[in-house]
Amino acid sequence: MPTDDDNPGPPHERRKKFVTRLYKLGDSLDSANQYEVANARKILARLRRGLTDDRYAMHGFELLLPYKVLETQERHCLLVAGLFALNPTTARKDEQRWSLCAALADAGSSGSADARARQLIAATEVGGTAYRLRQAVQLIGGAQKRMPLDFESLLTDLIRLDADETTARKVRLRWARDFQHRVHTRDTSSGKEAKATS
């Protein structure tokens, strides 16, 4: 009799299940069960270390391998797991999750956010994406405003960045649009509030 392991589903469904597992790990941080909280913290610490130290990659694989993600996409999943560990803020609904560059627009001063966005988009053309992503997610995680990220979308983007140049360029342009759209929306809202109070 076939099992789920024999037919794990299409690649995007496997990636979705993996990201859902990450979100559950983030939810565990708010558990009333202190053992569950301590275990989640331990796993997240290892995932963070895995961003810069390959000795901790085995912990990422421990989380990843049950989902039978394509081997060519494993490194993207490990990167996303580490990034999630930098900002394990979760949201119950998809629409409450922020795209990376929209969140970046609201993190830090406008000058630093703009510089980070430009560096990140440029890095996708020349390499160094992982480093710039770490910087961006740390800035978002340190912001006063709570901004849970859409890590499923980010994972898909990372895979597409490794595709042909036309596909990669679409990702870079969408990131730029997400950033500027958020800046425009925020500035327009601020302008309306200022007029209402004057």
Contact map, one row per residue, 1 for C-alpha under 8 A:
111000000000000000000000000000000000000000000000000000000000000000000000000000000000000000000000000000000000000000000000000000000000000000000000000000000000000000000000000000000000000000000000000000
111111100000000000000000000000000000000000000000000000000000000000000000000000000000000000000000000000000000000000000000000000000000000000000000000000000000000000000000000000000000000000000000000000
111111100000000000000000000000000000000000000000000000000000000000000000000000000000000000000000000000000000000000000000000000000000000000000000000000000000000000000000000000000000000000000000000000
011111110000000000000000000000000000000000000000000000000000000000000000000000000000000000000000000000000000000000000000000000000000000000000000000000000000000000000000000000000000000000000000000000
011111110000000000000000000000000000000000000000000000000000000000000000000000000000000000000000000000000000000000000000000000000000000000000000000000000000000000000000000000000000000000000000000000
011111110000000000000000000000000000000000000000000000000000000000000000000000000000000000000000000000000000000000000000000000000000000000000000000000000000000000000000000000000000000000000000000000
011111111000000000000000000000000000000000000000000000000000000000000000000000000000000000000000000000000000000000000000000000000000000000000000000000000000000000000000000000000000000000000000000000
000111111100010000000000000000000000000000000000000000000000000000110000000000000000000000000000000000000000000000000000000000000000000000000000000000000000000000000000000000000000000000000000000000
000000111110110000000000000000000000000000000000000000000000000000000000000000000000000000000000000000000000000000000000000000000000000000000000000000000000000000000000000000000000000000000000000000
000000011111110000000000000000000000000000000000000000000000000000000000000000000000000000000000000000000000000000000000000000000000000000000000000000000000000000000000000000000000000000000000000000
000000001111111000000000000000000000000000000000000000000000000000001100000000000000000000000000000000000000000000000000000000000000000000000000000000000000000000000000000000000000000000000000000000
000000000111111100000000000000000000000000000000000000000000000000000000000000000000000000000000000000000000000000000000000000000000000000000000000000000000000000000000000000000000000000000000000000
000000001111111110000000000000000000000000000000000000000000000000000000000000000000000000000000000000000000000000000000000000000000000000000000000000000000000000000000000000000000000000000000000000
000000011111111111000000000000000000000000000000000000000000000000111000000000000000000000000000000000000000000000000000000000000000000000000000000000000000000000000000000000000000000000000000000000
000000000011111111100000000000000000000000000000000000000000000000101000000010000000000000000000000000000000000000000000000000000000000000000000000000010000000000000000000000000000000000000000000000
000000000001111111110000000000000000000000000000000000000000000000000000000000000000000000000000000000000000000000000000000000000000000000000000000000010000000000000000000000000000000000000000000000
000000000000111111111000000000000000000000000000000000000000000000100000000000000000000000000000000000000000000000000000000000000000000000000000000000000000000000000000000000000000000000000000000000
000000000000011111111100000000000000000000000000000000000000000100100000000000000000000000000000000000000000000000000000000000000000000000000000000000000000000000000000000000000000000000000000000000
000000000000001111111110000000000000000000000000000000000000000000000000000000000000000000000000000000000000000000000000000000000000000000000000000000110000000000000000000000000000000000000000000000
000000000000000111111111000000000000000000000000000000000000000000000000000000000000000000000000000000000000000000000000000000000000000000000000000000000000000000000000000000000000000000000000000000
000000000000000011111111100000000000000000000000000000000000000000000000000000000000000000000000000000000000000000000000000000000000000000000000000000000000000000000000000000000000000000000000000000
000000000000000001111111110000000000000000000000000000000000000000000000000000001001000000000000000000000000000000000000000000000000000000000000000000000000000000000000000000000000000000000000000000
000000000000000000111111111000000000000000000000000000000000000000000000000000000000000101000000000000000000000000000000000000000000000000000000000000000000000000000000000000000000000000000000000000
000000000000000000011111111100000000000000000000000000000000000000000000000000000000000000000000000000000000000000000000000000000000000000000000000000000000000000000000000000000000000000000000000000
000000000000000000001111111110000000000100000000000000000000000000000000000000000000000000000000000000000000000000000000000000000000000000000000000000000000000000000000000000000000000000000000000000
000000000000000000000111111111000000000100000000000000000000000000000000000000000000000111000000000000000000000000000000000000000000000000000000000000000000000000000000000000000000000000000000000000
000000000000000000000011111111100000000000000000000000000000000000000000000000000000000001000000000000000000000000000000000000000000000000000000000000000000000000000000000000000000000000000000000000
000000000000000000000001111111100001100100000000000000000000000000000000000000000000000000000000000000000000000000000000000000000000000000000000000000000000000000000000000000000000000000000000000000
000000000000000000000000111111100001110110000000000000000000000000000000000000000000000000000000000000000000000000000000000000000000000000000000000000000000000000000000000000000000000000000000000000
000000000000000000000000011111110000100000000000000000000000000000000000000000000000000000000000000000000000000000000000000000000000000000000000000000000000000000000000000000000000000000000000000000
000000000000000000000000001111111101100000000000000000000000000000000000000000000000000000000000000000000000000000000000000000000000000000000000000000000000000000000000000000000000000000000000000000
000000000000000000000000000001111100100000000000000000000000000000000000000000000000000000000000000000000000000000000000000000000000000000000000000000000000000000000000000000000000000000000000000000
000000000000000000000000000000111111100000000000000000000000000000000000000000000000000000000000000000000000000000000000000000000000000000000000000000000000000000000000000000000000000000000000000000
000000000000000000000000000000111111110000000000000000000000000000000000000000000000000000000000000000000000000000000000000000000000000000000000000000000000000000000000000000000000000000000000000000
000000000000000000000000000000001111111000000000000000000000000000000000000000000000000000000000000000000000000000000000000000000000000000000000000000000000000000000000000000000000000000000000000000
000000000000000000000000000110101111111100000000000000000000000000000000000000000000000000000000000000000000000000000000000000000000000000000000000000000000000000000000000000000000000000000000000000
000000000000000000000000000111111111111110000000000000000000000000000000000000000000000000000000000000000000000000000000000000000000000000000000000000000000000000000000000000000000000000000000000000
000000000000000000000000000010000111111111000000000000000000000000000000000000000000000000000000000000000000000000000000000000000000000000000000000000000000000000000000000000000000000000000000000000
000000000000000000000000000000000011111111100000000000000000000000000000000000000000000000000000000000000000000000000000000000000000000000000000000000000000000000000000000000000000000000000000000000
000000000000000000000000110110000001111111110000000000000000000000000000000000000000000000000000000000000000000000000000000000000000000000000000000000000000000000000000000000000000000000000000000000
000000000000000000000000000010000000111111111000000000000000000000000000000000000000000000000000000000000000000000000000000000000000000000000000000000000000000000000000000000000000000000000000000000
000000000000000000000000000000000000011111111100000000000000000000000000000000000000000000000000000000000000000000000000000000000000000000000000000000000000000000000000000000000000000000000000000000
000000000000000000000000000000000000001111111110000000000010000000000000000000000000000000000000000000000000000000000000000000000000000000000000000000000000000000000000000000000000000000000000000000
000000000000000000000000000000000000000111111111000000000000000000000000000000000100100000000000000000000000000000000000000000000000000000000000000000000000000000000000000000000000000000000000000000
000000000000000000000000000000000000000011111111100000000000000000000000000000000000100000000000000000000000000000000000000000000000000000000000000000000000000000000000000000000000000000000000000000
000000000000000000000000000000000000000001111111110000010011000000000000000000000000000000000000000000000000000000000000000000000000000000000000000000000000000000000000000000000000000000000000000000
000000000000000000000000000000000000000000111111111000011011000000000000000000001100100000000000000000000000000000000000000000000000000000000000000000000000000000000000000000000000000000000000000000
000000000000000000000000000000000000000000011111111100000000000000000000000000001110110000000000000000000000000000000000000000000000000000000000000000000000000000000000000000000000000000000000000000
000000000000000000000000000000000000000000001111111110010000000000000000000000000100000000000000000000000000000000000000000000000000000000000000000000000000000000000000000000000000000000000000000000
000000000000000000000000000000000000000000000111111111111011000000000000000001000100000000000000000000000000000000000000000000000000000000000000000000000000000000000000000000000000000000000000000000
000000000000000000000000000000000000000000000011111111000000000000000000000000100110000000000000000000000000000000000000000000000000000000000000000000000000000000000000000000000000000000000000000000
000000000000000000000000000000000000000000000001111111000000000000000000000000000000000000000000000000000000000000000000000000000000000000000000000000000000000000000000000000000000000000000000000000
000000000000000000000000000000000000000000000000111111111000000000000000000000000000000000000000000000000000000000000000000000000000000000000000000000000000000000000000000000000000000000000000000000
000000000000000000000000000000000000000000000000011111111100000000000000000000000000000000000000000000000000000000000000000000000000000000000000000000000000000000000000000000000000000000000000000000
000000000000000000000000000000000000000000000000010011111100000000000000000000000000000000000000000000000000000000000000000000000000000000000000000000000000000000000000000000000000000000000000000000
000000000000000000000000000000000000000000000110110011111111000000000000000000000000000000000000000000000000000000000000000000000000000000000000000000000000000000000000000000000000000000000000000000
000000000000000000000000000000000000000000000010010011111111100000000000000001000000000000000000000000000000000000000000000000000000000000000000000000000000000000000000000000000000000000000000000000
000000000000000000000000000000000000000000000000000001111111110000000000000000000000000000000000000000000000000000000000000000000000000000000000000000000000000000000000000000000000000000000000000000
000000000000000000000000000000000000000000100110010000011111111000000000000000000000000000000000000000000000000000000000000000000000000000000000000000000000000000000000000000000000000000000000000000
000000000000000000000000000000000000000000000110010000011111111100000000000001001000000000000000000000000000000000000000000000000000000000000000000000000000000000000000000000000000000000000000000000
000000000000000000000000000000000000000000000000000000001111111110000000000001000000000000000000000000000000000000000000000000000000000000000000000000000000000000000000000000000000000000000000000000
000000000000000000000000000000000000000000000000000000000111111111000000000000000000000000000000000000000000000000000000000000000000000000000000000000000000000000000000000000000000000000000000000000
000000000000000000000000000000000000000000000000000000000011111111000000000000000000000000000000000000000000000000000000000000000000000000000000000000000000000000000000000000000000000000000000000000
000000000000000001000000000000000000000000000000000000000001111111111000010011000000000000000000000000000000000000000000000000000000000000000000000000000000000000000000000000000000000000000000000000
000000000000000000000000000000000000000000000000000000000000111111111000000000000000000000000000000000000000000000000000000000000000000000000000000000000000000000000000000000000000000000000000000000
000000000000000000000000000000000000000000000000000000000000011111110000000000000000000000000000000000000000000000000000000000000000000000000000000000000000000000000000000000000000000000000000000000
000000010000011011000000000000000000000000000000000000000000000111111000000000000000000000000000000000000000000000000000000000000000000000000000000000000000000000000000000000000000000000000000000000
000000010000010000000000000000000000000000000000000000000000000111111100000000000000000000000000000000000000000000000000000000000000000000000000000000000000000000000000000000000000000000000000000000
000000000010011000000000000000000000000000000000000000000000000110111110110000000000000000000000000000000000000000000000000000000000000000000000000000000000000000000000000000000000000000000000000000
000000000010000000000000000000000000000000000000000000000000000000011111110000000000000000000000000000000000000000000000000000000000000000000000000000000000000000000000000000000000000000000000000000
000000000000000000000000000000000000000000000000000000000000000000001111110000000000000000000000000000000000000000000000000000000000000000000000000000000000000000000000000000000000000000000000000000
000000000000000000000000000000000000000000000000000000000000000000000111111000000000000000000000000000000000000000000000000000000000000000000000000000000000000000000000000000000000000000000000000000
000000000000000000000000000000000000000000000000000000000000000000001111111110000000000000000000000000000000000000000000000000000000000000000000000000000000001000000000000000000000000000000000000000
000000000000000000000000000000000000000000000000000000000000000100001111111111000000000000000000000000000000000000000000000000000000000000000000000000000000000000000000000000000000000000000000000000
000000000000000000000000000000000000000000000000000000000000000000000001111111100000000000000000000000000000000000000000000000000000000000000000000000000000000000000000000000000000000000000000000000
000000000000000000000000000000000000000000000000000000000000000000000000111111110000000000000000000000000000000000000000000000000000000000000000000000000010011000000000000000000000000000000000000000
000000000000001000000000000000000000000000000000000000000000000100000000111111111000000000000000000000000000000000000000000000000000000000000000000000000010000000000000000000000000000000000000000000
000000000000000000000000000000000000000000000000010000001001100100000000011111111100000000000000000000000000000000000000000000000000000000000000000000000000000000000000000000000000000000000000000000
000000000000000000000000000000000000000000000000001000000000000000000000001111111110000000000000000000000000000000000000000000000100000000000000000000000000000000000000000000000000000000000000000000
000000000000000000000000000000000000000000000000000000000000000000000000000111111111000000000000000000000000000000000000000000000000000000000000000000100110000000000000000000000000000000000000000000
000000000000000000000100000000000000000000000011000000000001000000000000000011111111100000000000000000000000000000000000000000000000000000000000000000000000000000000000000000000000000000000000000000
000000000000000000000000000000000000000000010011111000000000000000000000000001111111110000000000000000000000000000000000000000000000000000000000000000000000000000000000000000000000000000000000000000
000000000000000000000000000000000000000000000001001000000000000000000000000000111111111000000000000000000000000000000000000000000000110010000000000000000000000000000000000000000000000000000000000000
000000000000000000000100000000000000000000000000000000000000000000000000000000011111111100000000000000000000000000000000000000000000000000000000000000100000000000000000000000000000000000000000000000
000000000000000000000000000000000000000000011011000000000000000000000000000000001111111100000000000000000000000000000000000000000000000000000000000000000000000000000000000000000000000000000000000000
000000000000000000000000000000000000000000000001000000000000000000000000000000000111111100000000000000000000000000000000000000000000010011001000000000000000000000000000000000000000000000000000000000
000000000000000000000000000000000000000000000000000000000000000000000000000000000011111110000000000000000000000000000000000000000000000011011000000100000000000000000000000000000000000000000000000000
000000000000000000000010010000000000000000000000000000000000000000000000000000000001111111000000000000000000000000000000000000000000000000000000000100000000000000000000000000000000000000000000000000
000000000000000000000000010000000000000000000000000000000000000000000000000000000000001111100000000000000000000000000000000000000000000000000000011110000000000000000000000000000000000000000000000000
000000000000000000000010011000000000000000000000000000000000000000000000000000000000000111110000100000000000000000000000000000000000000000000000000110000000000000000000000000000000000000000000000000
000000000000000000000000000000000000000000000000000000000000000000000000000000000000000011111101100000000000000000000000000000000000000000000000000100000000000000000000000000000000000000000000000000
000000000000000000000000000000000000000000000000000000000000000000000000000000000000000001111101000000000000000000000000000000000000000000000000000000000000000000000000000000000000000000000000000000
000000000000000000000000000000000000000000000000000000000000000000000000000000000000000000111111100000000000000000000000000000000000000000000000000000000000000000000000000000000000000000000000000000
000000000000000000000000000000000000000000000000000000000000000000000000000000000000000000111111100000000000000000000000000000000000000000000000000001000000000000000000000000000000000000000000000000
000000000000000000000000000000000000000000000000000000000000000000000000000000000000000000001111110000000000000000000000000000000000000000000000000000000000000000000000000000000000000000000000000000
000000000000000000000000000000000000000000000000000000000000000000000000000000000000000000111111110000000000000000000000000000000000000000000000000100000000000000000000000000000000000000000000000000
000000000000000000000000000000000000000000000000000000000000000000000000000000000000000001101111111000000000000000000000000000000000000000000000001111000000000000000000000000000000000000000000000000
000000000000000000000000000000000000000000000000000000000000000000000000000000000000000000000011111101100000000000000000000000000000000000000000001111000000000000000000000000000000000000000000000000
000000000000000000000000000000000000000000000000000000000000000000000000000000000000000000000000111111100000000000000000000000000000000000000000000011001100000000000000000000000100000000000000000000
000000000000000000000000000000000000000000000000000000000000000000000000000000000000000000000000011111110000000000000000000000000000000010000000000011000100000000000000000000100000000000000000000000
000000000000000000000000000000000000000000000000000000000000000000000000000000000000000000000000001111111000000000001000000000000000000000000000000000000000000000000000000000110110000000000000000000
000000000000000000000000000000000000000000000000000000000000000000000000000000000000000000000000011111111100000000000000000000000000000000000000000000000000000000000000000000000111111000000000000000
000000000000000000000000000000000000000000000000000000000000000000000000000000000000000000000000011111111110000000000000000000000000000000010000001010000000000000000000000000000010000000000000000000
000000000000000000000000000000000000000000000000000000000000000000000000000000000000000000000000000111111111000010011000000000000000000110110000000000000000000000000000000000000010000000000000000000
000000000000000000000000000000000000000000000000000000000000000000000000000000000000000000000000000011111110010011001000000000000000000000000000000000000000000000000000000000000011011000000000000000
000000000000000000000000000000000000000000000000000000000000000000000000000000000000000000000000000001111111110010000000000000000000000000010000000000000000000000000000000000000000011000000000000000
000000000000000000000000000000000000000000000000000000000000000000000000000000000000000000000000000000111111110010000000000000000000000000110111100000000000000000000000000000000000000000000000000000
000000000000000000000000000000000000000000000000000000000000000000000000000000000000000000000000000000010111110110000000000000000000000000110010000000000000000000000000000000000000000000000000000000
000000000000000000000000000000000000000000000000000000000000000000000000000000000000000000000000000000000111111110000000000000000000000000000000000000000000000000000000000000000000000000000000000000
000000000000000000000000000000000000000000000000000000000000000000000000000000000000000000000000000000001111111111000000000000000000000000000000000000000000000000000000000000000000000000000000000000
000000000000000000000000000000000000000000000000000000000000000000000000000000000000000000000000000000000000111111100000000000000000000000000000000000000000000000000000000000000000000000000000000000
000000000000000000000000000000000000000000000000000000000000000000000000000000000000000000000000000000000001111111110000000000000000000000000000000000000000000000000000000000000000000000000000000000
000000000000000000000000000000000000000000000000000000000000000000000000000000000000000000000000000000011111111111111000000000000000000000000000000000000000000000000000000000000000000000000000000000
000000000000000000000000000000000000000000000000000000000000000000000000000000000000000000000000000000001000011111111100000000000000000000000000000000000000000000000000000000000000000000000000000000
000000000000000000000000000000000000000000000000000000000000000000000000000000000000000000000000000000000000001111111110000000000000000000000000000000000000000000000000000000000000000000000000000000
000000000000000000000000000000000000000000000000000000000000000000000000000000000000000000000000000000010000000111111111000000000001001100000000000000000000000000000000000000000000000000000000000000
000000000000000000000000000000000000000000000000000000000000000000000000000000000000000000000000000010011000000011111111100000000000000100000000000000000000000000000000000000010010000000000000000000
000000000000000000000000000000000000000000000000000000000000000000000000000000000000000000000000000000000000000001111111110000000000000000000000000000000000000000000000000000000000000000000000000000
000000000000000000000000000000000000000000000000000000000000000000000000000000000000000000000000000000000000000000111111111000000001000000000000000000000000000000000000000000000000000000000000000000
000000000000000000000000000000000000000000000000000000000000000000000000000000000000000000000000000000000000000000011111111100001001100100000000000000000000000000000000000000000000000000000000000000
000000000000000000000000000000000000000000000000000000000000000000000000000000000000000000000000000000000000000000001111111110000000000000000000000000000000000000000000000100110000000000000000000000
000000000000000000000000000000000000000000000000000000000000000000000000000000000000000000000000000000000000000000000111111111000000000000000000000000000000000000000000000000000000000000000000000000
000000000000000000000000000000000000000000000000000000000000000000000000000000000000000000000000000000000000000000000011111111111001000000000000000000000000000000000000000000000000000000000000000000
000000000000000000000000000000000000000000000000000000000000000000000000000000000000000000000000000000000000000000000001111111111000000000000000000000000000000010000000000100000000000000000000000000
000000000000000000000000000000000000000000000000000000000000000000000000000000000000000000000000000000000000000000000000111111100000000000000000000000000000000000000000000000000000000000000000000000
000000000000000000000000000000000000000000000000000000000000000000000000000000000000000000000000000000000000000000000000011111110000000000000000000000000000000000000000000000000000000000000000000000
000000000000000000000000000000000000000000000000000000000000000000000000000000000000000000000000000000000000000000000000001111111000000000000000000000000000000000000000000000000000000000000000000000
000000000000000000000000000000000000000000000000000000000000000000000000000000000000000000000000000000000000000000000000001101111111000000000000000000000000000000000000000000000000000000000000000000
000000000000000000000000000000000000000000000000000000000000000000000000000000000000000000000000000000000000000000000001001100111111100000000000000000000000000000000000000000000000000000000000000000
000000000000000000000000000000000000000000000000000000000000000000000000000000100000000000000000000000000000000000000000000000011111110000000000000000000000000000000000000000000000000000000000000000
000000000000000000000000000000000000000000000000000000000000000000000000000000000000000000000000000000000000000000000000000000011111111000000000000000000000000000000000000000000000000000000000000000
000000000000000000000000000000000000000000000000000000000000000000000000000000000000000000000000000000000000000000010011001000011111111100000000000000000000000000000000000000000000000000000000000000
000000000000000000000000000000000000000000000000000000000000000000000000000000000010000000000000000000000000000000000001000000001111111110000000000000000000000000000000000000000000000000000000000000
000000000000000000000000000000000000000000000000000000000000000000000000000000000010010000000000000000000000000000000000000000000111111111000000000000000000000000000000000000000000000000000000000000
000000000000000000000000000000000000000000000000000000000000000000000000000000000000000000000000000000000000000000010000000000000011111111100000000000000000000000000000000000000000000000000000000000
000000000000000000000000000000000000000000000000000000000000000000000000000000000000000000000000000000010000000000011001000000000001111111110000000000000000000000000000000000000000000000000000000000
000000000000000000000000000000000000000000000000000000000000000000000000000000000010011000000000000100010000000000000000000000000000111111111000000000000000000000000000000000000000000000000000000000
000000000000000000000000000000000000000000000000000000000000000000000000000000000000011000000000000000000000000000000000000000000000011111111100000000000000000000000000000000000000000000000000000000
000000000000000000000000000000000000000000000000000000000000000000000000000000000000000000000000000000010011000000000000000000000000001111111110000000000000000000000000000000000000000000000000000000
000000000000000000000000000000000000000000000000000000000000000000000000000000000000001000000000000000110111000000000000000000000000000111111110001000000000000000000000000000000000000000000000000000
000000000000000000000000000000000000000000000000000000000000000000000000000000000000011000000000000000000000000000000000000000000000000011111110011000000000000000000000000000000000000000000000000000
000000000000000000000000000000000000000000000000000000000000000000000000000000000000000000000000000000000010000000000000000000000000000001111111000000000000000000000000000000000000000000000000000000
000000000000000000000000000000000000000000000000000000000000000000000000000000000000000000000000000000000011000000000000000000000000000000111111110000000000000000000000000000000000000000000000000000
000000000000000000000000000000000000000000000000000000000000000000000000000000000000000000000000000000000010000000000000000000000000000000000111110000000000000000000000000000000000000000000000000000
000000000000000000000000000000000000000000000000000000000000000000000000000000000000000000000000000000000010000000000000000000000000000000000011111000000000000000000000000000000000000000000000000000
000000000000000000000000000000000000000000000000000000000000000000000000000000000000000010000000000000000000000000000000000000000000000000001011111100000000000000000000000000000000000000000000000000
000000000000000000000000000000000000000000000000000000000000000000000000000000000000000010000000110000100000000000000000000000000000000000011000111110000000000000000000000000000000000000000000000000
000000000000000000000000000000000000000000000000000000000000000000000000000000000000001111100001110000000000000000000000000000000000000000000000011111000000000000000000000000000000000000000000000000
000000000000000000000000000000000000000000000000000000000000000000000000000000000000000011000000111100100000000000000000000000000000000000000000001111100000000000000000000000000000000000000000000000
000000000000000000000000000000000000000000000000000000000000000000000000000000000000000000000100111100000000000000000000000000000000000000000000000111111100000000000000000000000000000000000000000000
000000000000000000100000000000000000000000000000000000000000000000000000000000010001000000000000000000000000000000000000000000000000000000000000000011111110000000000000000000000000000000000000000000
000000000000001100100000000000000000000000000000000000000000000000000000000000000000000000000000000000000000000000000000000000000000000000000000000001111111000000000000000000000000000000000000000000
000000000000000000000000000000000000000000000000000000000000000000000000000000000000000000000000001000000000000000000000000000000000000000000000000001111111100000000000000000000000000000000000000000
000000000000000000000000000000000000000000000000000000000000000000000000000000010000000000000000001100000000000000000000000000000000000000000000000001111111110000000000000000000000000000000000000000
000000000000000000000000000000000000000000000000000000000000000000000000000110010000000000000000000000000000000000000000000000000000000000000000000000111111111000000000000000000000000000000000000000
000000000000000000000000000000000000000000000000000000000000000000000000000000000000000000000000000000000000000000000000000000000000000000000000000000011111111100000000000000000000000000000000000000
000000000000000000000000000000000000000000000000000000000000000000000000000000000000000000000000000000000000000000000000000000000000000000000000000000001111111110000000001000000000000000000000000000
000000000000000000000000000000000000000000000000000000000000000000000000000100000000000000000000000000000000000000000000000000000000000000000000000000000111111111000000000000000000000000000000000000
000000000000000000000000000000000000000000000000000000000000000000000000100100000000000000000000000000000000000000000000000000000000000000000000000000000011111111100000000000000000000000000000000000
000000000000000000000000000000000000000000000000000000000000000000000000000000000000000000000000000000000000000000000000000000000000000000000000000000000001111111110011001000000000000000000000000000
000000000000000000000000000000000000000000000000000000000000000000000000000000000000000000000000000000000000000000000000000100000000000000000000000000000000111111111011101000000000000000000000000000
000000000000000000000000000000000000000000000000000000000000000000000000000000000000000000000000000000000000000000000000000000000000000000000000000000000000011111110001000000000000000000000000000000
000000000000000000000000000000000000000000000000000000000000000000000000000000000000000000000000000000000000000000000000000000000000000000000000000000000000001111111011000000000000000000000000000000
000000000000000000000000000000000000000000000000000000000000000000000000000000000000000000000000000000000000000000000000000000000000000000000000000000000000000111111111000000000000000000000000000000
000000000000000000000000000000000000000000000000000000000000000000000000000000000000000000000000000000000000000000000000000000000000000000000000000000000000000010111111100000000000000000000000000000
000000000000000000000000000000000000000000000000000000000000000000000000000000000000000000000000000000000000000000000000000000000000000000000000000000000000000000011111110000000000000000000000000000
000000000000000000000000000000000000000000000000000000000000000000000000000000000000000000000000000000000000000000000000000000000000000000000000000000000000000110111111111000000000000000000000000000
000000000000000000000000000000000000000000000000000000000000000000000000000000000000000000000000000000000000000000000000000000000000000000000000000000000000000111111111111100000000000000000000000000
000000000000000000000000000000000000000000000000000000000000000000000000000000000000000000000000000000000000000000000000000000000000000000000000000000000000000010001111111110000000000000000000000000
000000000000000000000000000000000000000000000000000000000000000000000000000000000000000000000000000000000000000000000000000000000000000000000000000000000000000000000111111111000000000000000000000000
000000000000000000000000000000000000000000000000000000000000000000000000000000000000000000000000000000000000000000000000000000000000000000000000000000000000100110000011111111100000000000000000000000
000000000000000000000000000000000000000000000000000000000000000000000000000000000000000000000000000000000000000000000000100100000000000000000000000000000000000000000001111111110000000000000000000000
000000000000000000000000000000000000000000000000000000000000000000000000000000000000000000000000000000000000000000000000000000000000000000000000000000000000000000000000111111111000000000000000000000
000000000000000000000000000000000000000000000000000000000000000000000000000000000000000000000000000000000000000000000000000000000000000000000000000000000000000000000000011111111100000000000000000000
000000000000000000000000000000000000000000000000000000000000000000000000000000000000000000000000000110000000000000000000100000000000000000000000000000000000000000000000001111111110000000000000000000
000000000000000000000000000000000000000000000000000000000000000000000000000000000000000000000000000010000000000000001000100000000000000000000000000000000000000000000000000111111111000000000000000000
000000000000000000000000000000000000000000000000000000000000000000000000000000000000000000000000000000000000000000000000000000000000000000000000000000000000000000000000000011111111100000000000000000
000000000000000000000000000000000000000000000000000000000000000000000000000000000000000000000000001011000000000000000000000000000000000000000000000000000000000000000000000001111111110000000000000000
000000000000000000000000000000000000000000000000000000000000000000000000000000000000000000000000000011111000000000001000000000000000000000000000000000000000000000000000000000111111111000000000000000
000000000000000000000000000000000000000000000000000000000000000000000000000000000000000000000000000001001000000000000000000000000000000000000000000000000000000000000000000000011111111100000000000000
000000000000000000000000000000000000000000000000000000000000000000000000000000000000000000000000000001000000000000000000000000000000000000000000000000000000000000000000000000001111111110000000000000
000000000000000000000000000000000000000000000000000000000000000000000000000000000000000000000000000001001100000000000000000000000000000000000000000000000000000000000000000000000111111111000000000000
000000000000000000000000000000000000000000000000000000000000000000000000000000000000000000000000000001001100000000000000000000000000000000000000000000000000000000000000000000000011111111100000000000
000000000000000000000000000000000000000000000000000000000000000000000000000000000000000000000000000000000000000000000000000000000000000000000000000000000000000000000000000000000001111111110000000000
000000000000000000000000000000000000000000000000000000000000000000000000000000000000000000000000000000000000000000000000000000000000000000000000000000000000000000000000000000000000111111111000000000
000000000000000000000000000000000000000000000000000000000000000000000000000000000000000000000000000000000000000000000000000000000000000000000000000000000000000000000000000000000000011111111100000000
000000000000000000000000000000000000000000000000000000000000000000000000000000000000000000000000000000000000000000000000000000000000000000000000000000000000000000000000000000000000001111111110000000
000000000000000000000000000000000000000000000000000000000000000000000000000000000000000000000000000000000000000000000000000000000000000000000000000000000000000000000000000000000000000111111111000000
000000000000000000000000000000000000000000000000000000000000000000000000000000000000000000000000000000000000000000000000000000000000000000000000000000000000000000000000000000000000000011111111100000
000000000000000000000000000000000000000000000000000000000000000000000000000000000000000000000000000000000000000000000000000000000000000000000000000000000000000000000000000000000000000001111111110000
000000000000000000000000000000000000000000000000000000000000000000000000000000000000000000000000000000000000000000000000000000000000000000000000000000000000000000000000000000000000000000111111111000
000000000000000000000000000000000000000000000000000000000000000000000000000000000000000000000000000000000000000000000000000000000000000000000000000000000000000000000000000000000000000000011111111100
000000000000000000000000000000000000000000000000000000000000000000000000000000000000000000000000000000000000000000000000000000000000000000000000000000000000000000000000000000000000000000001111111110
000000000000000000000000000000000000000000000000000000000000000000000000000000000000000000000000000000000000000000000000000000000000000000000000000000000000000000000000000000000000000000000111111111
000000000000000000000000000000000000000000000000000000000000000000000000000000000000000000000000000000000000000000000000000000000000000000000000000000000000000000000000000000000000000000000011111111
000000000000000000000000000000000000000000000000000000000000000000000000000000000000000000000000000000000000000000000000000000000000000000000000000000000000000000000000000000000000000000000001111111
000000000000000000000000000000000000000000000000000000000000000000000000000000000000000000000000000000000000000000000000000000000000000000000000000000000000000000000000000000000000000000000000111111
000000000000000000000000000000000000000000000000000000000000000000000000000000000000000000000000000000000000000000000000000000000000000000000000000000000000000000000000000000000000000000000000011111
